[in-house]
Amino acid sequence: MRRKIVCIIILIFLFVLFLIFLHPKEKEYYVREVISPTEFILDNGEIFKVKGLESFDPYFSSRNKELASKLNLSEEEAFVTGNLGKYWARNILEGRKINIYGSEIIYHKFNYRSIFMNSPYCIKDGRFVNSKASEKVIKTVKRTNYRILNLETDKVYPISPDFIPENYIVIKGGYKKKKKKHTEKKTEHTTTIELKDFKLLLTDFTQKLKPDRKCSSNICKEILSNINQAQSSIDIAIYGYSSVPAIEQAIKNAQQRGVKIRLVHDMDSKGNNIYENTLNLAKLIQNTQSDRNSKEASFIMHNKFYIFDNKTVITGSANLSHTDMSGYNSNAVVVINSEEAANIYRREFEQMYEGRFHSVKTSMNKTSNIYFSPQDKTITNGVLPLIKGAKNYIYIPAFIVIENRIIEELISAKKRGIDVRIIADALNASAGHSRVKDLRENGVPVKIENYAGKMHSKTMIIDDKYLLLGSMNFSYSGENRNDENFIILANPEAAKFYKSFFLYLWDKIPDKWLKYYPKAEGLDSVGSCSDGIDNDYDGLIDSADEGCATHVDKWSVDNCLSTSLFHNARSTSKYAT
């Protein structure tokens, strides 16, 4: 009897093991790129395909031709529908975390297959699954004069299998040109000041409504000039890299003439960076290090500094990205020609190059006005004492201001009669972590920028005495987690210069944004409806978003599509920049 019981238990155990072995394991990924509603590239480079369901491709293909024939559509109509389906899927999945369970995709506890089958774009056995929704889309596609907009040349072409540019969007054709209204001349502010010990460079995002990949800003030109002039060494610590061809070529040329170049950059535990071209730059430079294997894998290496020939340092808020280097975003950078400063930065660089990041680093500088996070406790030791000691004003143009003690001290400063003003980035101002409401309710005036580019500076100006700037956002992570650098310049001339620039930006932003929250795109944002890019990261260029369609200067997208098919709640940025 006992033997029988033991045998039964063993058999049950083996059966359970067998079931566990057969049961598909759940795996977590990020969707790097959506090809179509049924096909996407994962963060490991693999292509995942939804089994048993189809959709039109966002390009001309033999499969499109075959499906179009079954559904009584032209090849061009199938192409347009495929592109709309791609945009729909991008809104849901691109850049988001998913769980793959066998052949199923789960995101935010929702089953993607079920959602896709209820969409207008799902095809099974040669028929649309949701016929009513699909019928509406197809009617819109048939009656709309769609065209191809080449985003590189801004030229519009008929939809044709013979010519589809690489960088394109599908737009509604036949727009009417608006009569030009008399407009006032753009006012500009000087963005560069060169002093005895350093040079201060700012970018005016009110003048640049569309980014490009040209090295067109004063910041980029300064970096480029120093790369070209470097004789022996260049050390680069950057959050990430997106394509700036002039910078890349200058690095190649420098290496060819014998300059030793080293790179430190951010990378998550899976080997990814916020900017896709970072790894390409790392391959080019070869002498590289990242924080991928650091103790705190979720923290970021957020620095943006360069050391040239151990005598010149360039640092500030500007990433080596096309949006920052073209002047599209508002940034502040300082150029310091000092061997002492270069040595301080080099010691910090060496720690990271040796693989020591975040809490593993030790303080390399205890006497200077240069701070490194997290080891130097920048906010505690550098920022808060100056806020507490302010006598006249505190002006802050910043990407994020959310650190609790800073918020409390700014409110306290306002109550004791200090002129406190903040210009906040629109994307962050209405995010869940925002403290704008708290500041406003306590009398601190906060203007939210309404330009297509970001307010990306991390800066304070205090009392015509101090200018504070660097890579560190005014947040808990900025002080305690991420690798950052920050400088306090006790220079009245620099402080006055930036104060003037701050007030210039303040006047450029309408007073209504002292009370309300402009969207980071759409009708509220200057130029965003016609800049040809996706400012709110929802997978569509802004001209395709709800509200922009009727206000686009150069082209428009059908209102029906933008409201019923495309609109998605504006997402907040997942990354510190």
N, C-alpha and C positions, 0 to 999 in steps of 0.2 A: 504493500500500500504506500509506504513511504517513498519507495522508488518511483511509483507512478506519479505521486505528487511532485517529486523533484523533477522528473522528466517533463511534466506539464509546465512547471515554472520555467524551466530552461527553454522549452519551446515558445512560451509566451514572450520571454525575454528576447529570444532570437527574432521572433516575429516583429516585435516593437523596433528592434534595431534595424530590421529590414525596411520597415515603414519609414523610419527616420532617414535611412540612406536614400530611399526613393523620393522622399518629400523634398521639393525644391527649396533651396536656401534663399533667404532674402538678402539682397545685396544693395548697398547704398552708393549712389552716384550723383554727379552733377551733370546736367545737360549742357554741353559746351556749345552745340550748334544744332538748330533744327533745319533739316534738309526739306522735309515735307511733314504733314501730319502723321505719316506712318514710318518715318525714318529720321533718326537723330544720332548725332555724334556725342558720345559720352566723354567724361573727363579723362578716361584712360585711353582714348583714341579709338575705341571700338564703335562700330555702327550697330545700333539696335533697330530692329525692324518689327513693327506690330504685325503679328501673324493673323491671317484670315480676313484682313480688311485692307481696302485700297483707298487711294486718293489720287487726284491729278498731281502730276509733277509740276513744280514751278519753272519748268523749262520745256522746250520742245523735245519730245521723246516718242519712240515707237509705241510705248505703252499708253501715253496720252492719246495718240492717234487712234489706237484700238478702242480705248474706253470711250472716246468722243464719238466714234462711229456707233457704238451700242446705245449711247444716250442722245443721239441726234444733235450733237454739238459740232461746231467747227473746231479745227485745231487751235485757232487763235482764242476762241472762247474757253477751251480747255486750259490753255496756257494762263489766261487771266484768273480763272477759277483756282488753278493750282497755286498761284501767287497769293490769292486771298486766303486760301487754306493754310499756306505757310505762315502768313502773318498771324492768323488765328492761333496756330500751334505755338508760335514763338511767344505770344502773350502769356500762354499758360506754362510752358516748360523751360524756355531758354534761360540759362543761368540759375536754374532752381535745382534744389535737391530732390531726388526721387528715390524710391525703393523699387527694385525690380524683383518680383516674386514669380519665378518661372517665366511665363510669357506676359505677365501682367505688370503694369506700371502704376504705382501708387504715389501720389503727391498730396500733401496736406490731408491725408486720410481719404482722399478721393481717388476713385478708380478712373484712370485716363481713358481706358477702352470705352467705358460707359458714356463718359462725357463726349468722346469723339463720335460715338454712334448717334448721339443726339444732335450733333453739329450738322451744318449744311453740306459738309465736305466728305463725309464718309460714304464709301462705295463698297458694296458686297454683292458678289455674283453678277456684276455688270449693271447694278442698279443703285441709286441713292437710297440709303437706309432711312433717313428722315426726309421724305419726299416733299413735304410741305415747306420746310425750311430751305431745302435745296432749290425748289421752284422759285422762291422769292429772289435768291441770289442769282440764279440763272437769268431771270427776267431783267434784273439790274445789269448784269453783264451784257446781255443782248442789246439793251437800249442805250448803253453808255459808250461814247466814243473814246475808248481807252487808247493810250499811247505809252511809249517807252521813254522815260526821262533818263538820259545819261548823266549820272551825278558827277562825272569827271569833267564833262564839257558843257553841262547845262543845256544840251541840245535835245530836242524832242523828235522821236522817230515813230513811224507806224509800227504796229506789232507785226512782226514777220519772222518766220523760221530762218530767213537768210541773214538777219542781223539782230543780235541781242548782245549789247555790251556787257562786260563783266560786272560793272558797278552801276546798277540801274534800279529804278522802281517803276511800278505800274501807276500811271496817273490818268485822270480824266482829261481828255483833250477838248478843244474848242472853247477855251476860256476867253473871256473878253478883257482886253487891256483897260485898266482904269486910267482915267485922266490924271495927269500929274498935278498934285496940289503944291502950292507954294509952301516950301518948308524953310525954316530958319537954318542958317549954317550951323554945322556941328561945332560945338565948343570942345576944345581939347585942353589938356593939362600936361605940362612937362612931366615926364616919367623917369628922368634920370638926373641924379645929382652926384657929382664927384667931389669928394672932400679930401682932406689931407691924408687920412688913414684908410679910407674905404670909399667904395662907390655903391650907391643905392639905386636899384633898378625896380621899377614898378610896371605893371601892365594895366592898361585902361580898357576893360572889357565893354565899355559903352561904345567903343569905336569898331570893334571886331565882332560882327554878327554871324559870321560863318567861319569855322575853323578850316585850316588847310594843313598840308604836310610840309609847307615851306618853313624855313627857319626865319620867320618874319618879325618876331618880337625882339626887343632890345635884350631881353634875358637870353634868348637862344643865340643871338649874335655874339654876346659876350662869352658864353660857353664855347661856341664854335671857334672864336678867336683864340681863346686860351688853349684849346686842343691843338690848333694849328701852330701855335707858338711854343708848345711844350718841347723841351729838349731831352729830358731824361725819364720822367715818370708822371703818370696820371693815376690817381686812385679815385674810384667812383663808388659812392654808396647811394643807391637809388631804390625806391619802392618798386619800380618797374619801368619798362620801356615799351612805347608804341612807336611806330615807324616815323622817323624824322630822317629822311635820306641824307641830308647834308651832314648831320651829326655822325651818322654811321660811316659815311665816306671819309670824314675827317679822322675818325678812329682808325680806319684801315690805313690811311696815309701815315698817321703817327706811328703805328706799329711797323710799317715798312721802313721808316727812317730810324728805327731802333729804340723808340720810346717804349718803356715798360709800362703796360697798362694792367691794372687789377680792378676787379668788379666785385662788389657785395650787393646782393639784392634779396628781396623778399620771396619766399616760396612756402606754400602750405605743405602739410604732411603728405599730400598726394602728388607733390611735384608741380603744382600749378601756381601761376601768378595772375594778378588781376589784369595785366597786359599780356596779350598773346605773344608779342614779339620779344619778350624778355629773354626767353631761352635762346632765341636766334642771336641776340646780342651777346649772351654768355658764350655761345659757341664761337663767335667772332673773336672775343677777347681771350678766352680760354683760361686765363688766370682768375678764377671766379670762386666765390663762396656764397652760400645761402643759409638761411636759418631753418631750412626744412627739418633738420634733425635736432633742433634745439629742444630744450626741456619743456618749454611752453609752446607747443606747436600751433596753438590758436592765436598767439600774439604775432604782431607783424613788425618787420624791419621797415620802418616808415621814413627813414632819412632821405634827404635829397642834397647831398653835398659832394664836392669835387676838390681834390688837392692836386695842384699843378707844380711839379719840380720842387716840392717841399717848401714852397715860398708863397703860394697864392691859394686862397680858399674861396670857393663860391658856394653859398648855401642859402636856403630859404624855403619857400612853400611850393616851388614849381617842380612838378614831376617831369621826367624826360618823356613826355607824351606830346602828341601833335596838338591837343587842345591847349596845353600849357605853353608849349614852345611857339605856337602861332599867335599867342596873345589873346586867345578866345576867353580864357579864364582870367580872373583878377588874381595876381600874385605879387609877392614882394621878395626880392633877392638882394643879398649883399655880397660884394666882392671885397675881400680883405687881402691886401698885399703885406703880409707879415709872416716872417719865419716862425715867430712865437706861436701865432694862431695856427699855422700849418702844422707845427709839431704837436699841438694839443689835439687837433683833428686826426693827425696821423696815428697817435697813440690809441685813440678811439677806434679808428679804422682797423688797426692791427688786431685788436681784440676780436672784432667780428670776423676778420679774415682768417683768424686761427680757429674760428668756430664757436666763439663765446658770444652769446646773444642774451638780451633781456636780463633776467636777474643774475645770470652768471657773470656779467661784466662787473668790473670794479671801477671806482672813480679815478679818472686820470687827471683831474684838474680841480683843485680846491681853492684857488686864489683868483681865477679869472672870472669874467662876466659871461663865459661860455658854459652852458649846461648840457648834459647828456642824460636822457631817460633810459631806463628807470633809476639808475644808480644815484643821480644827483638831486632827485626830488625837486624838479624845476619849479613847479607851481608853489610848493611849500616854501622853498628857500629863495626863489627869485621873483615870482609874479605877485604873490599875495602881499609881501611887505611893501611893494611899490603902490599897489592899489590902496592899501591902508594909509599910506603916507601922502596920497594925492591931495593937492591944495586947490587946484582950479578945474581941471577937466581930465576925463578918461575917454578916449575915442577908440572904438574897436571895430575894424573891418575884419570879419572872421568867418570861416567855414562853419565852425561849431563853437558854441559857448554853453557848456552843460555841466561843468564841474561844480559840485554843490557849494564849496567854500568860495569860489569865485562869484557865483550867483549871489550869495549872501553878502559878500563884501561890496559888490557893485550896488546892491540895494541900499546897504548902509551908507556908501559914499553919496548916493543920490539924496538920501535923507539928511545928510549933513551939508548939503548945498553944492556938491560937486556936479559939474556939467558932464553927465554920463550919457554917451550915445553909442549905439551899436548898429552896424550894417550886417545883416545876417543873410546867409545863402538860402534861397527859396526852397530848395529841395529838402534841406534839413529843418527849416523853420516850422514846417507843418508835420514833421515826422513824430513818431511816438516818443522819442527821447528829448524832444525840443523843450527848452525852458523859456521860450519867447513869451508865452502867456504869463508865466510867473513874473518875469521882468516888467512887462507892461502893466500888470495889475499893481505893481509896487512903484509905479511912476517912472521907470526907466524907459526912455523912448527907443524903440527898436524899429528901424526901417528894414523891410525885406526887399532885396534887390529884385527887379523885374526884367532882367536881361537873360538872354539865352545861355550865356556862359555862366560858370560858377563864380560866386564870391569865394575864392579858394585861399586867400591870405590867412595867416595865423598871426595876427598883429595887434599890438596895443601902442597907443601914443599917450603919454602922460605928461602934462604940465609944461610943455615946451622944453622938457628936460630929457625924457627917456623914450627910446624907441625899442620895442620888444618884437622880435620876429624869429621865425625858424620853421621847422617842419612839424612841430608839436601842436595838435589841436588842443583847445582848452577843455579837456575831458579827463576823467579818471584814468582811462587807458593811456592817454598821452603822457601822463606823469608816471604811472605805476607798471605798465605792461610793455608798451611798444618801444622799440629803439628809435630815439628821436634826438634832435639837437636844437638848441635854442640860444639866442644871443640877446643880451641886454646892452644896448648902445646908449651910454650917457653922453649924448651929443645934441645940444640945443638946435643946431642948424638942421640936422637930419630930422629931428622931431617936428620942427616947424614946417619943413618941406612936406613931410607925410601928413601933417595936420591939414595943410592947404589942400592936398590931394583928397583926403578924406571928406572935407567939406564940399569939394567939387563933386564927388560921387554922391554925397548926401543930397545936394541940390538937384542932381540928375534923376533921382528917384522921386516920383510923385508922393506928396504928403499922405495920400490915402493909404499908402502901404505902411503907415505908422499904426493903423488900426486893423487893416485886413491882411489876408494872406494870399499873395499872388501864387498862381501855379508856376511850377518851374518850366512850363511850356504853355502853349495855347494863347488865348487872347491877351492874357496879362503880361506875357513876356515879350519884350521888344525883339523883333526879328525872328523869333523861333518858328513862326508859321512859314517862313520862306527861306530858312537857312539850309534846308535839305538834309538835316540830321535828326537823330532821335535823342532829344534832350532829356526825356523822362524815362528812358530805358524800358519802354513798354513793347519794344519790337517793331515800332513803326516810326518813320520819320514824322515829324510833328504836323506836317500838312495833311496827314491822314487821320489825325486825332480829332475827336469831337470838338467842335467850336472853331477850329482853324479853317475849315473848308470854305466858309463864306468870307474869310478875311485874308486869304492868301493873295499876295501881290503878283506872283509869277505863274503859279499854277494852282489848281484846286482838285480835290477828290470828292466824289459824289457823297452828299450829306447822308443819304440813306445808308451807304456802306459804313461811313465813319460812326454813325450812331448805333446801328443795329448789329454790326458785325465786329467792329474793331474796338469799341470803347472798353477800357479797362481802368480800374481805379489806379491812380498814380502811385507807383511804388516808391519806397524810400531807398536810398543808397545802402547797399549791404556792406560797403567797404569805406574805411576812412581814407581820404585822399589828401 
